[in-house]
């Protein structure tokens, strides 16, 4: 089993969307029963809340349902429980580095490391903008999660 955790700041826009897009891609994989996923935030602003309605609406236009997800805060134990901890931006990455235990098993990566173009470096936070920012985020995540799935499938084939 490979476990993947997606992380943004509040866990109501980018990371639940990434979880949803990855779940959608994974549903078409022969390895879907060998991968576990979750999402979390580096801050506790929205713990227990559903994703932002704009994220839910935009993801649904891609066939991705994230409405039932609930925000939680990332913790040091996650680095022992997950194989991959995927940050949405450099700020999230730095926050995660600060709490990552030295003896953790998780690989800390950037979401855009898996995008075929790798650009922009960060998945922009659409929270304070309009719907076009949510659409842009979803387009980036659609491609980046497909790239991540390829890496996960290759690792599963090697096991």
Beta strands, then each sheet from edge to edge (+ up, - down):
strand 1: 2-8
strand 2: 35-41
strand 3: 84-87
strand 4: 107-110
sheet 1: 2+ 1+ 3+ 4+
end
